[in-house]
Amino acid sequence: MCGNNMSAPVPAIVPAAKKATAAVKIKPMSYGWAEGLTAIKTPHVKYICPHAPIAPVTMNFRMNMSSWFDIIGLSADSVEDEGGIKNAAESIKAMIDLEVKNGIPSHRIILGGFSQGGALSLYTALTTHQKLGGVIGLSCWLPLRNSFPEAAANSPNKDIHALQCHGVADPLVPLAFGAFTAEKLKTIINPDNVVFKSYEGMMHSSCPQEMMDVKQFIEKQLPPIN
């Protein structure tokens, strides 16, 4: 599903309190995110947390871990797993198609994720043929950045709203990566629709203020349908 032959775990779902008229797909790096989303959920929104397969990762000494694609390194000039990234994006696009088939229009779907999941969300949102309701990238970067803006030439999401959040004290994905990604996004989509927020003291993790910012973004982009 994501560049390897290992099956992914079943997604965790936080159901809407009433009929779901919108959906948020958050690609986490741990199972705790579904619980966190429960605390900020919006009644008409269904939250879907697809989990990456377990696969060997080069940066992790080829040891198995939850991973959407291989990570060779996290420096600006690191080689990237282009095939794995593209395969993972196709799997997310298939999930979007399934939600559309189940009655939720693609423009009522937000993609989001943390770390590698956030990176995949940004890449998928910029390369999918589906018009989306927004994209959220937490503590992440834009994969295959040198392929843009050409890779998004035919994108229906040139006016998509993007929220990026990053910890100032992140030791794994430096704040500079997030800031650079935000500036890159402004050259691909409407720059007025790109919001970058940083959080003092936050490492490669989350914090209550970040989760409230995510909640407000979702509520603004996916208002109730009367």
Secondary structure as GFF3:
##gff-version 3
##sequence-region A 1 226
A	DSSP	beta_strand	12	14	.	.	.	ID=ss1
A	DSSP	beta_strand	22	27	.	.	.	ID=ss2
A	DSSP	alpha_helix	32	38	.	.	.	ID=ss3
A	DSSP	beta_strand	45	49	.	.	.	ID=ss4
A	DSSP	beta_strand	54	57	.	.	.	ID=ss5
A	DSSP	three_ten_helix	58	60	.	.	.	ID=ss6
A	DSSP	beta_strand	63	66	.	.	.	ID=ss7
A	DSSP	alpha_helix	82	101	.	.	.	ID=ss8
A	DSSP	three_ten_helix	106	108	.	.	.	ID=ss9
A	DSSP	beta_strand	109	114	.	.	.	ID=ss10
A	DSSP	alpha_helix	116	127	.	.	.	ID=ss11
A	DSSP	beta_strand	134	138	.	.	.	ID=ss12
A	DSSP	three_ten_helix	145	147	.	.	.	ID=ss13
A	DSSP	three_ten_helix	150	152	.	.	.	ID=ss14
A	DSSP	beta_strand	162	167	.	.	.	ID=ss15
A	DSSP	alpha_helix	175	185	.	.	.	ID=ss16
A	DSSP	three_ten_helix	191	193	.	.	.	ID=ss17
A	DSSP	beta_strand	194	199	.	.	.	ID=ss18
A	DSSP	alpha_helix	208	221	.	.	.	ID=ss19
###
